[in-house]
């Protein structure tokens, strides 16, 4: 009888539930969620130039205006899987008094002034070493010795792709150079990227070189973006070759 009562008492005991497992606490190694870069301008040249203007295809950038001097002509040709490209005048003789020159430009807009934000600018290009008579200027916004600047060019000496930035209020020029020449008669995709303190140049989707820049380096100016040359000086760093699919991304 006592045994039966004891068993009944045990059966009526309430066993407390086990505490729920606490949610894992995020660690400092958890990667932050970052927004994808925003495409802010793109020119593919597939529609050529209409009334001297090349339309932006991103829906966020301005049109490019074509300009020329001394009978320079921009040709919009079709010979690549991606569609049409633009050809610039060839380099003229060293002793020539007049050189055909041409470039494209657009007025300054906020999306092309990244400040201290991450920024990427890219182009597909083709040229050969004999056409690199100066530092062949693919695109440039700003002037190094008077304002801030971001720039892409092919170096005169070795034909390497160069990505260049200059911060507002500073004379220091930062350059990331590719390890090998891109002036070899083949198409190459060049990407310049500023991310935090890193300035990087990519060639055909591979990191080609890098440089360290100050975290507070700011790029903002009221000067136009120019593609194919910095100005119309007779002896200047004009690009002589072909360009395609030029774009910029912010963030």
C-alpha positions as MATLAB code, in Angstrom:
seq = 'XXXXXXXXXXXXXXXXXXXXXXXXXXXXXXXXXXXXXXXXXXXXXXXXXXXXXXXXXXXXXXXXXXXXXXXXXXXXXXXXXXXXXXXXXXXXXXXXXXXXXXXXXXXXXXXXXXXXXXXXXXXXXXXXXXXXXXXXXXXXXXXXXXXXXXXXXXXXXXXXXXXXXXXXXXXXXXXXXXXXXXXXXXXXXXXXXXXXXXXXXXXXXXXXXXXXXXXXXXXXXXXXXXXXXXXXXXXXXXXXXXXXXXXXXXX';
ca = [
       0.000    0.000    0.000;
       2.790    2.425    0.935;
       4.604    1.490   -2.257;
       1.533    2.280   -4.364;
       1.087    5.665   -2.699;
       4.740    6.527   -3.291;
       4.516    5.660   -6.950;
       1.383    7.786   -7.311;
       3.137   10.771   -5.703;
       6.078   10.469   -8.101;
       3.715   10.383  -11.057;
       2.160   13.691  -10.039;
       5.486   15.555   -9.868;
       5.867   18.281  -12.553;
       9.247   18.180  -14.217;
      10.321   21.740  -15.212;
      10.838   22.222  -18.948;
      14.390   22.570  -20.190;
      15.277   26.197  -20.993;
      15.162   27.111  -24.722;
      18.533   27.313  -26.419;
      19.695   30.899  -26.762;
      20.102   32.258  -30.284;
      23.765   32.370  -31.362;
      25.377   35.708  -30.762;
      26.803   37.230  -33.980;
      30.561   37.381  -33.920;
      32.817   40.104  -35.202;
      33.699   37.860  -38.153;
      30.166   37.956  -39.553;
      30.477   39.778  -42.917;
      28.413   42.983  -43.099;
      25.659   43.293  -45.664;
      26.761   45.782  -48.299;
      24.798   47.259  -51.161;
      25.856   46.479  -54.701;
      27.564   49.310  -56.608;
      25.156   51.548  -58.511;
      25.682   51.914  -62.244;
      25.631   55.688  -62.792;
      26.719   56.013  -66.442;
      27.309   53.752  -69.443;
      28.115   54.379  -73.094;
      28.167   51.317  -75.380;
      28.319   53.215  -78.722;
      25.945   50.677  -80.292;
      23.701   53.467  -81.608;
      26.637   55.602  -82.757;
      26.324   59.369  -82.467;
      23.037   61.144  -83.237;
      23.438   64.859  -83.942;
      26.885   64.699  -82.407;
      25.720   63.072  -79.163;
      26.244   59.562  -77.807;
      23.409   58.421  -75.542;
      23.910   57.011  -72.069;
      22.337   53.543  -71.710;
      22.197   53.347  -67.899;
      19.319   55.793  -67.545;
      21.322   57.733  -64.945;
      24.113   59.396  -66.905;
      24.375   62.267  -69.388;
      24.954   62.007  -73.118;
      28.443   62.500  -74.526;
      29.104   65.294  -77.003;
      31.589   64.599  -79.794;
      34.237   67.243  -80.510;
      37.058   67.448  -83.035;
      39.894   69.636  -84.285;
      41.887   69.754  -87.518;
      39.495   67.396  -89.337;
      39.604   64.730  -86.633;
      36.865   62.111  -87.076;
      35.296   59.632  -84.655;
      34.137   56.453  -86.420;
      31.520   54.123  -84.964;
      32.296   50.668  -86.323;
      30.941   47.140  -85.901;
      33.406   44.286  -85.525;
      33.087   42.874  -81.997;
      30.689   40.380  -80.377;
      29.468   43.177  -78.093;
      28.459   45.418  -81.006;
      29.793   48.772  -82.189;
      32.858   50.601  -80.869;
      34.361   54.053  -81.437;
      37.647   54.590  -83.292;
      39.794   57.667  -82.654;
      42.142   59.372  -85.136;
      45.549   57.735  -85.531;
      48.665   59.447  -84.245;
      50.210   61.927  -86.653;
      53.851   62.317  -87.591;
      56.208   63.901  -85.077;
      56.974   66.856  -87.377;
      53.326   67.482  -88.380;
      52.013   70.995  -87.793;
      48.370   69.880  -87.707;
      47.115   66.689  -86.127;
      43.522   65.438  -86.498;
      42.121   65.119  -82.985;
      38.774   64.084  -81.524;
      37.282   63.382  -78.127;
      33.949   63.091  -76.328;
      32.874   64.958  -73.231;
      30.021   65.619  -70.864;
      29.515   68.335  -68.280;
      30.130   67.561  -64.620;
      27.270   65.742  -62.854;
      27.008   64.678  -59.177;
      27.211   60.926  -59.910;
      30.638   61.396  -61.496;
      31.984   63.164  -58.371;
      32.415   60.295  -55.886;
      33.946   62.283  -53.023;
      35.291   59.698  -50.559;
      32.890   56.954  -51.667;
      33.895   53.785  -53.469;
      34.019   54.320  -57.208;
      34.730   52.222  -60.295;
      35.355   53.276  -63.897;
      35.860   50.899  -66.787;
      36.439   50.683  -70.536;
      37.230   48.121  -73.204;
      40.165   49.306  -75.286;
      42.430   48.330  -78.161;
      45.613   50.065  -79.259;
      49.192   49.257  -80.280;
      52.459   50.546  -78.871;
      53.277   52.738  -81.878;
      49.995   54.629  -81.347;
      50.855   55.484  -77.721;
      52.704   58.726  -78.419;
      52.048   60.243  -74.994;
      50.188   58.882  -71.998;
      47.180   57.727  -74.036;
      44.251   59.229  -72.164;
      41.195   56.926  -72.145;
      39.094   59.010  -69.748;
      39.629   61.795  -67.261;
      37.584   64.000  -64.948;
      39.510   66.796  -63.289;
      43.042   68.129  -63.624;
      45.811   66.890  -61.360;
      47.523   70.193  -60.587;
      44.423   72.336  -60.037;
      41.579   70.113  -58.811;
      40.891   66.554  -57.766;
      40.920   63.918  -60.472;
      40.095   60.368  -61.486;
      41.624   59.040  -64.674;
      42.425   56.004  -66.827;
      45.271   55.976  -69.329;
      47.823   53.814  -71.109;
      51.379   54.716  -70.111;
      53.780   55.901  -72.808;
      56.884   54.004  -71.698;
      55.632   50.443  -71.297;
      52.039   50.564  -72.518;
      50.640   49.573  -69.133;
      47.112   50.391  -67.981;
      47.149   53.107  -65.324;
      44.462   54.169  -62.848;
      45.085   57.597  -61.313;
      43.451   59.607  -58.525;
      44.297   62.974  -56.986;
      42.489   64.233  -53.893;
      41.060   67.720  -53.445;
      43.568   70.076  -51.862;
      46.524   67.743  -52.381;
      49.253   67.652  -55.067;
      49.934   63.933  -54.539;
      49.207   61.704  -57.530;
      48.364   58.062  -56.788;
      48.816   55.527  -59.605;
      47.975   51.826  -59.867;
      49.746   50.242  -62.852;
      49.107   46.907  -64.523;
      51.958   44.433  -64.496;
      51.948   43.943  -68.271;
      51.309   46.006  -71.399;
      47.823   46.421  -72.828;
      49.082   48.119  -76.027;
      49.344   44.847  -77.926;
      46.640   45.078  -80.599;
      44.126   43.000  -78.625;
      40.915   44.014  -76.865;
      41.274   44.400  -73.093;
      38.767   45.268  -70.400;
      40.291   47.758  -67.965;
      38.667   48.440  -64.596;
      39.880   51.119  -62.182;
      38.548   50.832  -58.654;
      38.889   52.934  -55.535;
      37.654   51.062  -52.446;
      38.518   52.682  -49.130;
      42.292   52.948  -49.050;
      42.884   50.714  -52.077;
      43.285   51.919  -55.656;
      43.284   48.920  -58.000;
      43.592   48.227  -61.709;
      42.065   45.098  -63.226;
      42.907   43.817  -66.706;
      40.506   41.284  -68.216;
      38.956   40.654  -64.774;
      42.310   39.947  -63.099;
      43.955   42.235  -60.542;
      46.905   43.829  -62.302;
      48.243   46.271  -59.714;
      47.336   48.400  -56.716;
      48.301   51.434  -54.652;
      47.328   52.723  -51.218;
      45.432   56.012  -50.966;
      44.296   58.011  -47.909;
      40.871   57.048  -46.574;
      39.805   60.709  -46.648;
      40.927   61.322  -50.252;
      38.019   63.168  -51.870;
      37.380   63.533  -55.612;
      34.927   66.233  -56.619;
      35.248   68.962  -59.236;
      33.180   70.940  -61.735;
      35.242   69.983  -64.788;
      33.858   67.847  -67.628;
      34.456   64.155  -68.101;
      36.500   63.712  -71.277;
      37.012   60.479  -73.179;
      39.857   60.076  -75.672;
      41.942   63.072  -74.633;
      42.341   65.751  -71.948;
      42.179   68.778  -74.280;
      42.866   69.945  -77.853;
      46.469   71.046  -77.472;
      48.469   70.168  -80.589;
      50.804   67.920  -78.646;
      48.708   66.251  -75.997;
      47.922   62.869  -74.464;
      45.296   61.834  -77.011;
      44.122   58.233  -77.217;
      44.704   56.625  -80.632;
      42.802   53.379  -80.868;
      39.373   51.908  -80.211;
      37.102   52.128  -77.161;
      33.919   50.325  -76.180;
      31.552   49.870  -73.226;
      32.640   52.713  -70.957;
      30.884   52.843  -67.593;
      31.064   54.152  -64.026;
      29.725   52.667  -60.781;
      29.304   54.406  -57.433;
      29.333   52.801  -53.986;
];
